Amino acid sequence: MPYSDVPQKSKPSGPAPWSKLLKDKRVISWALYDWGNSAYATTVMAGFFPIFFKQYWSVGSTAVESTDKLGYANSAASFILAMLSPLLGALADRSRGRKKLLLFFTFIGAVSASSLYFVAKQEWAWAAALYVFSSIGFFGGQSFYDALLPSVAKPREMDQVSGLGYGLGYLGGGVLFALNVAMTLKPELFGLIDSAQAVRVSFFMVGVWWMCFTIPLLCNVDEPGLTTAHKPVGLIQLTRDSIQELIATFKRLRELKTAFLFLIAYFFYIDGVNTIIKMAVDYGMSLGFKTDSLISALLLVQFIGFPAAIGFSLLATKIGAKKSLNLAILIYVLVTIAATGLQVEWHFYALACAIGLVQGGIQALSRSIFGQLIPAEKSGEFFGFFNMLGRFSSVLGPLLIAVAALISDSPRIAMLSLILLFATGFVILQKVKFPEDMHGQKR
């Protein structure tokens, strides 16, 4: 029986009260995974790794050469994940293995991140390899984390629960990052030799932090049950069946025209978002800004992002998710234009504030909206496609930055190219019928 374009869910009666959600052990345990893995996104991906890669592991290379290497490392990790995500999603649905696969990828990511501690100076190739593996662990685990959202939240609760996850992620990532920054500024207070050792210890701490805050989800979030058609089978047969079901899922996704169109829009605008997250610090360094200022700006994003991510979910309940997403994309366009004219460090702080207001919101709303457009029992497979597009966009964006930087020898021109991605996503998004439109009311 083909899936209807309109999800077969009861009409929502309004958002759930926060008091109820905050008392739900499953919701809090699920959101705490975001608190844990966001330390990787903040301390490693956006914060110390680009700086350490340029100043420690790539000593002797020019700024353009190190940017090129970092761009290719980001693209390699994203390409691998883009190819694996849909298959792993199908495998998880058939094997009742979302939590197991989440743990598997979390282990890979956490161990690889902690192993950066052992990489010696000028060993950029080893650093890049571990960065690729840790990125695979981070984004691979995120796919199965997202797929568990329908297990802990009803449709009318998804915007709030998704926003809570991102909000706690910004706060948790910010707390550890603040500690790590203090370690680099005053290493002697922590019994460390210098700031370089402090950064390496920070990488190790990220892995431990990440694993610790995965435990509540593993203990308190239930694995979705198997359907009668999905009985346990051997690994080879399971893989073969998953590939066949993956093909069938793609066909079903095309039948879900609203979800399919939303994914196309998402592919473009999230490309710009992910590229800015990964390359912002490298961009600031290329313009000659001080490392301390760039790190401070990242901390600003984290602590603004905590209330902003939750606030955006509340905004969606007031004006609708579509208008909220449109607003976030337009702000990103303005930020991209303004970034090409950065001259002094306070400009970077101002743009960090603007990004902090919308970054978590655009991510959280995208996840919750897609979760409402798909059948819950197939969330692993459909979120596999969702994350595949996110990863493919993460291939294109950094690669675009790397190539444009080499050709133009100007990071400003490379940054300006991102406007095309946001504009394309915005135009396609206007053609999407959102859940609030289907129900004839704002959620």
N, C-alpha and C positions, 0 to 999 in steps of 0.2 A: 504494500500500500504506500503510495508516494507521500512524501511529507508535504503538508500545506505550506504556502508562503507565509501564512500567519501562524505563529506558534500556538499550539493547542493548550493554552493556559487560561486559567480563570482571570476575569477582569480584576485588576488590582484595586484595592480599596484605599490606597494611599500608603506612604512610607511607614515602616515599622518604627515604633518609638526607640530612641537610642538607649533608654534605660533597659529595655528588653534585650537588645543586641549585646550590650556590654556585660550582661549577666550570663550570656550563652557561652559556655566553656568551649564549644566547637568553634564558634566565631573567633574568639580571642586566640585560641590555639592556632587556627588557620592564619590569622593576621600576624602572629608572632614570627611566622616563617619569613614574612616580609621584613620584619624588624631585624632578623638575623642575616638574610642574604643581601640586604641593602648595604651592609658594611662593605661587601665586595664592590658593589656599584660605586660607592662613594670613595672609600680609601684606595682601592686598587684602580678600577677602571677610569673614574673621572679625576681622582686626586693624584696620588703619588706615582702611579705607574708611568703616565706620560712624562712627568718631570724626571723621575729616576731613569727612565729609558733614555731620555735625551742627555742628561747630565752625568750619568754614572755608567750605564751599560753601553752607551753609544759615544763614549768619549773619542774625539778625533773625527767624528762625522759633522757635517754642516747641519744647520737647522732644517733645511729643506730635505736633506737625506734622511734624517731621523724621523721627520714627519712622514716621509714616503714609506719607511719601514713600518711605522706604527699603523699607517693606513692599510697596508697590505696584511699585517697581522690581524687587525680587526676584520678585514674582509674574509680572510681564510677561515677564521672561527665561525663567522656568520654563514658562510657558504656551506660548511660541513653540517651545521645545525639545520639550515634550511632544507637540506636533502634528507636529514634524518627525522625531523619533527613529525611529519604526517604518519610515517611508518610506525614510529614509537607510540604515537597517539592511538593508532589502531591496535597495536600490540597491547597497550595498557587496558583498553576497553575489553578486549577478548580474554585477557588473562587475570582480570581483577588485580592489576598490578600498578596502579597509579602511584600509590605510596611507596612501593618497592622501587620503582623506577625513579621517583623523586629522590629517595635516599641514595640510590646508585649515582645519580648525577651530582647530587650535593656532595657526596664523598669525593668524587673526582674533582669537583670545583674547589672544595675546601683544602684538600691535600695539595693540589697544584698551586693554589694561592699561597699557602704556608711555605711551600717549597721554594718560592722566590727568595726567601731568606738566605738560601744557600748559594745563590748565583753570584759569581764573582764579578768584579769590575771589568768592563769592556766585553763581557760575555753576552752580547745583545741577542745572539741566536738562541741561546738557552732561555734567556728571559722571554723572548718572543714565543718560543715553543710552549713554555709553561703558561704564558698569558693566553695562548690559544686554547689549551686544555682547560684552564680555569674558566674561560669564557664559555666553552662548551658545557661545562658543569653548571655554570650559573644559568644560562638560557635554557639548557635542557631541563633542569629542575624547575625553572619557572613555568615551562609548558604544563607539567603535571600539577603544579601548584594552582595554576589558573583553571585547569580542568576539574579541580576539586571544589571550585566556587559554587556550582549548583548543588553540591552535597551539603553545604553549610548555610545557604541562603535561599529563601523563596524568591520568585521573580521580582516582587515588589521591594525586596530588601537588597537586591544586588548592587544598586548604585551606592548605598550606604556601606555595605560590607566591603565592597571593592575599594571604596574611598578610605575606609578605616585601615585596610591593609596597606595601601600606599602611604597613608598618614603615619602609621606606626613605622613604616619603612624609612621614611624621611627622618623621623625622630631617632630610631635605633641606629641608622647609619650615621646620623649626625653626632650622636653621643660618642660612639667609638671613634669617629673621625676627629672630634674635638680633642679626645684624649690622645690620639695619635699625633695631632698637630702640636699639642703641648709637649709631647715626647721629643719631637724634632726641634722645637724651639729651646727647650731646656733639658737636653739629654742627661746632664749630670744629676738632675733631681731624680731621675729614674734609674740611676746606676749604669748608664750607657756611655760609651766612649765619645761618640759624636752623632750628628744628625743623620749620617748615612746608616749607621747601625740602628738608629731609632726607626728609620723608614723600613729597614729589613725586618725588624722585630714587629712592626705594624702589619706587614704582610702576613707574618706568622699568626698574629692575633686574630686577623680577619677569618682565617680558616677555623680557628677554635670557636670564635663567636658564632659563626655561621652554623656549625654543627650543633652547638648547644641549644640554639633557638629553633632547631628543627625537631627536637625531641617532643615538645608539646603537641605538634601536629601529628606526629607518628602515634602518639598515645591516645589522643582525644578525638581525632577526626576519623569518621568511619569511611571505609572503602565502599564505594557504590557496589551493590550486589550484582551477581551474574544473572543474566536472563537465561531462560531455558535453552535458548539457542547457543549460548556461550558456555558450554561445559569445558572443564579443564582437559587439555590435550597435550601431546608432546611438543617440545620446542620447535622442531622442524615443521610439523603440521601447523603449529600456532603461527609461525612466521609466514608460511604459505597462505594460510587463511587470512592473516592480517593484510597481506599485499592485495589479495582479492577484495577484501572488504574496503581497503583504501581506495581502490578504483571505484567501487560502488558508492563510497562516501562522496567522492568528487562529483559523481553524477547526481547524487542527492543534493549536494551543495548547490549545483547549478539549478536544480528545481526550486531551491529556496532563494528566489531571485533577490529578495531584499538583503539577506545575509551575504550573498555573493557580491552584490553591488557595494555593500558596506565594506567588504574586505578589499575591494579594489581601491576605494577612497582611502581606507586605512593604510594600505601599502604605501601610498605616496606621502601622506602627511606625517606618518610615524617615521618615515625615512629621514625627514628633516629633523624631527625630535631626537632620534637616536644619534644622528650625526653630531648634533650640537652637544649632546651629553658626552660623547666620546672624545670630541676634538676641541672642546672649548678651551681647556687649559693649554693644550698645545698651540692653539691659535693665539692666546694671550702671550705665551712665551715667544712666539714668532714675531709679535709686535714689540717685544722688548720690555714687557711688564714684569715687575718683580714677582718671584715665586711666592713670597709670603702674601702678597696682595691677591694672587690668584687663588691660593688655598683659603684665604679668608672669605673670598667671594663664594667659593663652593660651600663653606660652612653656612653662609647666609642663605643660600638656596635650600639647604637641608632644613633649617629651622623655620624658614618661611613656608617651605613646602609641607610641613607637618599640618598646620591648621588649614592651609590653602587646599590641600587634597580633600580633606573632610568637608571644607566649605564649598568646594565645587560640587560635591555630591548633593549638598543641601540646595545649592543654586539650581541644579538640574530638577529637583522636585518642585521648584518655584516657577522657572521659566521654560523647563523642558530640556532634555539632553541635547537635542539638535542645536538649539540656540547657544547652549553652553559650549558645545564643541566648536561651533562656528566662531564664537568669541575667542576661544583658546588659539585656534589656527590664525586668526587675524592678528592676535598679539605676537605670535611667533613670526609672522611676516614682518611686522614692525621691528621686532628685535633683530631679525636678520639684516634688514636694511640699515638699522642703526649700528650694527656691529661692524659694517664696512667702513664706518667713519670714526671708529674708536681712536682717541688721541691721548687721553690721560686715564689714570687708573680709576678715578671715580666714575667714569663712563662705564667701565667694566662692572663696578658695583651696582650701578643703576640697572644695567641689563640683567645682572644676576637676580635682582629683586623681581624684575618683570617675569623672568623664567620661573622663579620659585612660585609665583602666583598661579601658574598654569600648567607646569610640567606634570605634577602628580594628577591634576584634574583630567588632563587629556588622556593620560594612560589609564586611570581608573574608570572613566566613563566609557572608553573604548572597550575595555574588558567586560564591563557589566552589560553594555548594550548588546555586544555579540552573544553573551551568555543568554540573553532573553530571546535572541533570534534563532536559536538552535534547539534541537531536542536534547533534554538533559541526559538521557541515557547514552547519548553519543558524544558527550562533551569532550572526551579524550581525543577522539578523531577530529572533531570540528575545531577544537582548540589547537590541535596539531597543525591544521591548515592556517589558523590564525597566527600562530607563532612562526610558522614557515614564512609567511609573508613579512612578518616583522624582521625575521633574520635575513631574508633576501633584500629587504630595504636597507638593512645594516651592511650588506655587501656593497650596494650601489653608492650609498652616501659617502663612507670613508674612501672608497675607490675614486669617486668623483673629486673629493677634496685632494687626494694624493696626486691624481693626474693633472688637475687644474693647477696645483701648486708647482708641479714640475714644469708645465708648459708656460705658465705666466710668470713664474717666480714671484707671485704675489698672493699671500694668504687672503687678502681682502677680496680679490676677484673670485677665488675659490669659494669663499663663504657666501658671496652674492648668488652663486648658482643655486643655492638651496631654496630660493624664492619659487622657482619653477615647481619644485616638489610640493610645497605647501599650497600653491595656487591650484595645481591639478587636483589634489585631494579635496580641496574646498569645493571646487566646481562639481565633482562627482558626488560629494556628500549631499548636495542639494537635491539630488534625484532619489535619495534613499528615504523610504517610508519607515520612520522610527516606531518603536513599540508604543510610544505615547500617541502617535498618529493613528495606529491601528486600533487603539482603544478609545480614540476620540477624546482623550483628555491627557493632561500632563500627569506624569507619574508622581 
